[in-house]
Amino acid sequence: MTAQLNPCGDVAVLVPAAGAGVRLGAGGPKALRQLGGEPMLVHTIRRVAAAPSVRTIVVAAPPLDVEAVHALLAPVAPVLVVPGGAERQESVAAALAAVPVGPEIILVHDAARALAPPSLVESVAAAVRAGSDAVIPVLPVVDTVKEVDGDGFVLGTVDRATLRAVQTPQGFRRSVLAAAHASAAASLTDDAGLVEKLGVRVTCVPGHEHALKITRPFDLAIAELLLERPA
């Protein structure tokens, strides 16, 4: 099976999926944990593949599970599967290196955001296509946020009006993401952070409530409920 979806698409999606998921508890790689009777990664890839702009999907899997992940995803969508690294950043770099010639818009999407709808993929891609070098989907922060010192005492209250919770997929012009990873001096929690280090301006677009990150058992329970509701 060819690892290509829409041959006219201009988007490649990188899915780092090599994490152990320690906070989710015992049970193997996080992306392969069960959600609604299927591995979480299956839900993620199914939704990404449904986005019309997507031409290529590259999954960075646990190195010992590359063949198993390819066999798992083959009935879902044509994907490239490469060995991931010990850190997320290494997995993204490995997936980026495997993208074939063609797509100039690169999206990086957490495997753990299994219910992010295809419309969010399209929204991020459209913003890059319109001229942005880097795009992130965000949601307003609804909780009051306190800055706290190492002893547990409050230092102050942060103005949440200027704060946003960041989701994925994050979108980039291919050359920008490649330059960010080539110059990375430290590991950061998202690719937009690497791009910011280059001085590139990052554009925000509205996120989606279904694009929550499944990190803890509580998140998994919420995702199970969301499966019963259309995005």
N, C-alpha and C positions, 0 to 999 in steps of 0.2 A: 504493500500500500504506500503510495506516495505521501510524503509528509507535507501536503499542501491542501488548503481548504479552498477558499475562493481565489482562483488564479489571477483575478483582477484586483485582489485586495492589496493594500499598501501597508498593512500592519503585521508585525510579528509580536507575539506575546511570549514573554519569558516567565516561567512558573518555577520558582525555587521551592523544591518539595523534599529536601533532604534532612529537614530538622527532626530531632528526636521527640519534641513535644513533651518535655519533662513536666511542665506545669499541668498538662492534661492527665498525668498519671501514667502508670505502666500500661504497655500494650503495643509497643513497636513504634515505627515512624508516625508522626502526627498525621501526615497527609493520607496515610492508609488506614486510619481509624474509621470505624463505622459511623455513618450518619444516615439515618433513615434506611438502613439495610444495605447501604452501598458505601464503599470507601469515600472519604471526604474528597479525595482528588478527582474521583469520577464526576461528582457534582460540579466541581470547579471547571474542569475541562469541558463538560457538556455546555455550560453557560457561555464560556469564552468562545467555543466553536460556533455558537449560534449567532455571534456578532458578524454581520455581513462584511465588515472591512478586514476581517482577520484572514491572512493568507497562510501564516506559519505559526505553529505553537511549539515551543521548545521547553521541555520539562527537565529540570535538574533533580534527579532522583538519588536516594541513598546508593552509594557505589555498589553495594552488594545486591541491590534490588533492581538494577537497570533493566534486565531482561524481563523480570516479573512485572514491572511497571509498564513496560511497552506492551506486554501481552494483555494487561488489565485495560489499557486505554485504547488498544487497537479497535475494539468494537464501538467505541464512543466517538473517536475522531482521529484523523491522521495526525500523528505527533512525532517529533524527534525527541528522543530521551537520551540524556547525557549524564555522566556521573557528577553529582554535586560535591560540594566541599564541606569542610567542618563548620564553616561560618556561612551565613546567608550571602554575604558579599561575594564569597568565592563561588557560590552556586550561580549567582546572577552573572558573574564574569564568564563562567564556563558555558552557560546557556547563550550568552551574547556572542561568544566566539563561534558558536555552532549555527548561527542564523545565516542562511544562504543569501546570495546576492539577490536583491530585489526590494524587500520592504525597507523603507526609510523612516518609518514610524515604529518605535519600539515601546511596547508596554511591559511593565514589570508588575506581576500580580501574585499576591500571596496565595499559596495553595489553601491556607486556612481561612480565606474569605470565600468559602465554598458557594455562598448564595448570592454573590454580587451578580446583578442581572446583566444580560447582553447590552441593554441600553446604557449602562454606565461605561462599558468598554467603548461603545460608539461615541459617547459624550467626550471622553478623554481624548480619543483618537481625533475627533473633529477639531478640538481645540489646538492640538499640535498641527493638524493639517491647515488650520487657519493662520498659522504663523508663530505660535508659541514654541520655544525651545524645550520647555519643561512644564508639565501640567500635573496637578494633584487634585483628587477629589476630597472634599472636606465637609465636615458637619460642624455646626456651632457647638461649643461646649456649654452644657446646660447646668452642670454642677458648679457650686462655688468652689474656687480653687485657692488653697492656702500654700504659701511657701513656708517650709518647716526646716528647722536646723537638725543637726545630727543627734541632738538629745530629745527630739520630739516636741520642741516648743515652736509655736507659730511666730514667724518673722513678719508676716504681713499677708494681706489678701490681694490676689492678682486680679486685675480687671479682665474678666472673661469676655468682654465685648470684642477684644482683639485676638482671642484665642480660637483655634480651630482644631478639631480632632481629624487626623489625616488617615485616609484609607488607601486602598489600591483597587484597580490598577493605576499606576503612575505612568505617564506617557512622556516620551522624549524623542527629539530628533536623534537619529541613529548616531551621527557624528558627535553629538554632545554627550550622550551616555558613554560612548566608547572613550572619549577624552576624560570623562570623570573617573571611570574605573582605572584608566591608565595612570592617572595622577593620584589615586587614592593613597593617603599616607596612614589612615586609621580606619578602623571598622566603625561604620555608623548604622543606625537602625533602619534607614531607608535610602533609596537611591537619590531622592530629591536632595537629601543632605549632602551627598557627594557632589551633585551638580551645583549646589549653593556655594561650595568651596571654590568653584571655578569663577564665581561672580555672575553666574547666569541667573536671570530673573525667572522665578517660578510662578506660574499662573494657577489660580484656584478655580475649580468648577464645583458645582453642588455634588455632594456624595449621595449615598443611598443607605437607608437604615438596614437593608438586608445585607449590606456588605460588611457586617460585623466580623471581627477576627475571632476565630474559635481557638481560644488559648487555654481556658479552664473548663472543668466539667460543667459549670454553670452555663458557660457560653454554648457548649454542646447541647444542653437542654433547651436553650432558647432557639438554637438553630433547628432543632427537631420540631418545635412549634411553628417556626416560620416556613418550614417545608409544606405545611398544610395551607399556607396563604400564598396567593400569587403575588409576585413582585410588582 
